[in-house]
Amino acid sequence: MLYYFSRWLLRILLRIFGGISVEGLEKFPESGGVILAPNHISYLDPPAVGLYIPRQVHFMAKEELFKVPLLGAWMHRVGAFPVKRGAPDRKAIKHALELLKQGKVVCIFPEGTRSENGELQDPELGIGLIALKSRVPVVPAFIKGTDKVLPRHARCLYRHPIKIVYGEPMTFPDLYDVEVSRPAMQEVGRRIIEAIENLANRQNTGVKS
């Protein structure tokens, strides 16, 4: 499968450019629908955060990337799917929910877009909506170093180690039986960002929300 072949190639590439270490992978659910929720600092984040997860990860990515020749076709073939930014994308939400219902892993960046300074941004409503409707576990993850390997506007990779820390799976039973409202979605997003911040603080990075 192209997904696993691409992952194997990227592992080799990142070893050359400083290596990648992971922590907390044993916490990741072995089966069932899962939302993977990392911070976002580089275009390298999507492949890097799923590199050592033994299950295939389906990524929600901005639709502009799918218009890039070759890249768009490759993204479709490895299980990524487009989302329109700036407004609720019902098609993308429906597809994410269907994948989760099938027991798949879906990666959603709570911030919606890359952080310009490495600090955590406010979460978008989408991840709260999908988490509440699917009721699957959400695994927060903290990514460090990808912005050094592939900075904004860079045309090549730079040598720097990457670290990824996975947190405890989160559920929101106190919110499942209430109306899926804007405040409920905001609360889910807030808790997820807080969990990522806690992972970051454990790495002594000084990342703030």
Secondary structure as GFF3:
##gff-version 3
##sequence-region A 1 209
A	DSSP	alpha_helix	2	16	.	.	.	ID=ss1
A	DSSP	beta_strand	20	23	.	.	.	ID=ss2
A	DSSP	three_ten_helix	25	27	.	.	.	ID=ss3
A	DSSP	beta_strand	34	38	.	.	.	ID=ss4
A	DSSP	alpha_helix	45	49	.	.	.	ID=ss5
A	DSSP	beta_strand	57	62	.	.	.	ID=ss6
A	DSSP	three_ten_helix	63	67	.	.	.	ID=ss7
A	DSSP	alpha_helix	71	77	.	.	.	ID=ss8
A	DSSP	beta_strand	81	83	.	.	.	ID=ss9
A	DSSP	alpha_helix	90	101	.	.	.	ID=ss10
A	DSSP	beta_strand	105	107	.	.	.	ID=ss11
A	DSSP	alpha_helix	125	134	.	.	.	ID=ss12
A	DSSP	beta_strand	138	144	.	.	.	ID=ss13
A	DSSP	alpha_helix	146	149	.	.	.	ID=ss14
A	DSSP	beta_strand	162	166	.	.	.	ID=ss15
A	DSSP	alpha_helix	173	176	.	.	.	ID=ss16
A	DSSP	alpha_helix	182	202	.	.	.	ID=ss17
###
